Amino acid sequence: MTGCQCAVQWRWAYSAVSWLLCPAFIAYGWRRVRNGTRATAFYDWTGRYPLAWRTAKGRPRFWVHAVSVGEVVAASSVVVALRRRFPDAWVLLTTVTETGMATARQRVPAANAFAFLPFDLAPFPRWAMERVRPDALILVETELWGNLMHAAKTHGAHIVLVNGRLSDATFARAQTPLGKPVYRWLLSHLDLCLMRSDMDAERLRQLGVAHDRVQVIGDVKLDQPQVGLSEGQKAMLRSELGLFREHLLWVAGSTHAGEEDAVLRAYRRLSPHLPALRLLLAPRHVERVGSVMATVQAHGLTPLRRSLCNGKPLRANEVIVLDTVGELAQLYGLAAVAFVGGSLIPRGGHNLMEPLLHGVPVLFGPHVDNFRPHAELLRREGLGFGVRDAEELAQTAWKLLRSEALRQTIAWQAQQLLARHRGAAKRAADAIAQLLAGEGPNGRTKPIAPLRVER
């Protein structure tokens, strides 16, 4: 059915609140441009995508939205699966962050176009929909934007949630007196919810989503192509970083303020007992590189920017600080052990699965609300280890770093786990294809309607 059937009063209330936040949206845009985002991003943020997209060849048309790097990783396998199912499809991939955009262009060559998501202020999403005219709007994980979804339904698009998840915090907000009707309105736009776990699916049902709209397909973040580095690739990266084969590299990825201090204290405690140990810090936001280098110096160590690594042997008192974008996922492949940040402080954690794709054991703090099913899965399988502070971080890292046999066992177990989740992206593509086809009279599938171009 063409047109949005959502509750009008909630749409107007949502739009009113969005417009009250308009100054914040504008300030955010100017800050992004001052920090290096292209000025033409304002065309994206206001929904003024290229008019040529409106008549671009290819059917069906998919708009896939992934907010940042972790969601883009999930989207990459889904886009590949959609391309296999629909070779002639036209695919737009949108993100919010600059790092997400860089990762999308690098990892998702199967997409036809890339853009930043429009600000969720009417009429910007409507203008974007008039140019994209998707058959399906595919939202990765929990990207529920009210005006965007309303515009999609108004233009006759199906809306699909892929790799859906509901964090502890989101689920709690959705059950408050105000949150309950708001989330019920937001979720009413969804035609199909493809969830990553039984827990996430059950939470969605408790919020009022019809059972026949919810499916558990597995975690598409675990359904990735083989990412293990070849021996040649490892040798080249080691040479660039000044590492020898016998070095034990500890990669602390996606860290926030306060977490580097804990990692450095743990590293200084372990380093005298493990002469081969080396450390690489990868702050979540590249603009923090300067402050991270200052923190390294405060611990009596010498920081070294990744971009300036020239192959000179890395000494134990030197710490590499990652100042490049889109390289962390690959560098996990050199690690003996990894720590994933955003978890020792209340930020909800980050993608715990990136190191696991390389068979690397994962350490993380107690604040993993955004990745609770992943954290529980890793603990249960003996592949991930929760820590509460620098002391536990040092103790757990010590157990892993001193036992090569234990690390090899974890690498083998990781391969078995990934094998069990293989095919999640294909299941997502199959479910989307079934939704687009629908059921016609006598059980026949309805073909996708030809693209309508207004003149």
C-alpha positions, 0 to 999 in steps of 0.5 A, a space after each residue: 500500500 502506498 502512503 504512510 499509515 502512521 499516527 498523525 499526532 505523533 508524526 506532528 509532535 516528532 516533527 515539531 521537536 525536530 524543528 526545535 532542534 534545528 539550531 543544533 543540526 546547523 551547528 553540527 553541520 558547520 562543525 563537521 565542515 570546519 573539521 574537514 567534511 566537504 562543504 557540499 555535504 550540506 546538499 546531502 544533509 538537506 536532501 538535495 541529492 543529484 537529480 540524476 539519481 532519480 532516473 539512474 538505471 537499475 531495478 529494484 532500487 535500494 537505499 541502505 543506511 548504516 550510521 558509522 563504521 560498525 554498521 557499514 561492516 554489517 551493510 557490506 555483506 548485505 549489499 553483496 548478497 542483494 547484488 547477487 540476488 538482484 544483479 541489475 539493482 541500483 544501491 545507495 549507501 548513506 552514512 552519518 560519520 566521516 569515518 563511516 563514509 570512508 569505510 563505505 567507499 572502501 568496503 562496499 564497491 557494490 554500491 552505486 552511490 554514496 551520500 550522508 543521511 539527510 537531517 531528519 527535518 521535514 522536508 529534507 527526507 521527502 526531498 531525498 526520497 523524491 530523488 532516490 525513489 527506493 523500492 526498499 529503505 534498509 536500515 542497519 541495526 537501530 537507525 529509526 528516523 521518524 521523518 525519513 521512514 514517513 517519507 519512505 512510506 509516503 513514496 511507497 517504499 518498504 522499510 526493512 530493519 537488518 541486523 536489528 538490535 535493541 541495546 539495554 539502554 534503548 529497550 529501557 527507554 522504550 518502556 518508559 511512559 513517554 518512550 512506549 508510545 514514541 517507539 510504538 509509532 517509530 516501529 509501526 513503519 517497519 515492514 520487516 525486522 531481521 534481527 541478529 539474535 533471539 533476545 533482540 527479536 523478543 525485545 522487539 515483540 515486547 514493544 508491540 511489533 507483530 510476530 509475523 514481521 520479525 525474523 531471526 537471521 543471525 548476525 551479518 557482522 559475523 557473516 563476512 568474507 574471509 578477512 584473515 591476512 595472508 603471510 605476505 600482507 602480514 610481513 608487509 604490515 610488520 615491516 611498515 610498523 617496525 615489528 618482527 615476527 616474534 613480537 606480540 602486538 597488543 591492539 587497543 581499538 576504538 578507545 575513548 578518553 580515560 581508556 588509554 590510561 588504563 591500557 597504558 598502565 596495564 602495558 607498563 606492568 606487563 612489558 618488563 615480563 614480556 620483552 616482545 610485547 608491543 602496543 598500538 592505540 587506536 582512538 575511536 575519533 582521529 581528532 583525539 590523536 594529539 591528546 592520546 599522544 600526550 597521554 602516552 608521554 605522561 606514562 614515560 613512553 614515546 608515541 609514534 604516529 602510524 602515518 610516520 612509521 618508516 620501518 624502523 624497529 619498534 622499541 618497547 618504550 614506543 607506542 604506535 598511535 593510529 592516526 589513519 582512517 579505515 585501517 584498524 580492522 586490518 591491523 587487528 590481524 597482526 594482534 596477539 590480543 585485542 582490547 575494544 574500547 568504549 567499554 571501560 567507560 559508559 559508552 556502550 562499547 564498540 564492534 567486538 567482532 572485528 578482532 574475532 574475524 582474525 581469530 584474535 581473543 577480545 578483551 572488553 570492559 563492563 559497559 557493552 550495552 550496545 553489544 550485549 549479545 556479542 559480549 555474552 556470546 564471546 564469554 560463553 564461547 571462551 573467545 572474549 573476556 570481560 575486565 573491570 579496570 586496568 588491574 584485571 586488564 593486565 591480568 587477563 592479557 597476561 594469561 593470553 599473551 604468555 600462552 601461544 597454545 591458548 591463543 591458537 585454540 581461540 583462533 580455531 574456536 573463532 573459525 567454528 563460530 563464524 562458520 555457524 553464522 555464515 549465510 546471514 546476509 543471504 537470508 536477509 537478501 532472500 527475505 527482502 526479495 520475498 517482501 518486494 515480490 509479495 503474494 498476488 492472486 493464486 499465489 503468484 508473486 507480483 513483479 516489481 513495478 516499473 520506475 515512475 518518473 514524474 515529468 
